[in-house]
Amino acid sequence: MSVFDYICHRKPERSFFFRGRQFPVCARCTGFYISGIASIVLVKFYPPPYTLTTLILGIILLIPCAIDGFSQLFEMRESNNTLRLITGLLGGVGLILIYEMMIRFFVLNFL
């Protein structure tokens, strides 16, 4: 059992392969990690305005991922790895925006 088994389902049909080897996480998680790490770096150099609009934008960016994931979970349709990657990329940015807002709120109000 790999450490990656705890953070992603790693199903082969939902993962990318490079030179015959499966990525350690699925396509959607790959998108989340790539855009999440890039967003953390960008937020440090170009901090977004911490407003309600930024929070709403973060939520809106998570919606495509939720729709894609839940429509597949309930067998309404089958997604593909490209769509999973794209929704993961959007979701990663949205998640970091929300996390940054939460961290800033708690640091400013409780520390």
N, C-alpha and C positions, 0 to 999 in steps of 0.2 A: 504494500500500500504506500502510495506517495503522499507527500504533504499537500500536493495539488488536489488530491481527492477530497480534501476538506473545504476547498474554496470554489470548486467547480465540478459539474457532473462528468466532464471530459468524454462525452459520447463521441466516438470516432466519426459518425455521420454528421456531427455538428461542429467539427473541429477542422482547422486547417492542417495541412501536411506540408513539410518542407524536406525535400530529398528523401522522401519515404518515411519520415519520422513525424509523429503527431505532435502538434503544439501542446504545451503543458496545460492549456486552458482552452475552452471552446471559443468559437468565433465571437460571440457576444461579449464574453469576459475579456477577450483580447482587445476588443474595442473599448471596453470600460477602462482597462488598465492603461492602454496607450493614451487615450484622451484624458484620463484622470491624472496621470503623471505630467503630461504636457500642460494641463490646466493649472496644476499646482505651481509649476515653474512660472507660467505666464502671470498668474495672480500675484506672485511675489514681486515681479517687475512692473506689472501694469494692474494695480489693484482696481477691481470694479467698484462702482458706487454701491454702497451698502444701503439699498433702498428696497421698498416693497416690490418695485419693478424688477429688480435683480432676482429676488426670491421667486416671483411669478415666472420669470424666464427660466430659472432652474427647474421648476416644476413642469413647465411646458416642454423642456428638452427631455424630460423623463417619460413623457406620455407615449411617444412612438415606440419606445422599448417595451413599455407595459402592454400596449396594444398588440405588438408583435408576439411577445412572450405568452400572454394570456390566450390569444386566439389560437396559438399553436398548442398550448396546454390543454385547452378544451376541444381540440381536434376540429376546429372550424376550418383550418387550412394548414398547409405545411410551409414553413418559411425556408429560406435558403441561406447559405453562409454569408453571402454578400449583404443581404438585408440584415442579418444578425449583426454583422460587423458595423454597418452604418448606424443601426439603432443603438448599439453599444457605444460607439463614438459619441453620439449625441447625449446618451444617458450619462456617460462619464463626465462630460462638461457640466451637465445639469447637477449631478451629484456633488461635484466639487464646489459649485456656486452655492448650493444649499449648505454644505459643510462649512464653508468659509463664513457664511452668514451666521450660522449657529455658533461657531467658535468665537466670532467677533462679539456676538450678543452676550454670550456667557462671560467672556473675558472682561468686557466693558461694564457689565452689570453686577458681576459677582466676585470679581477679583480686585 
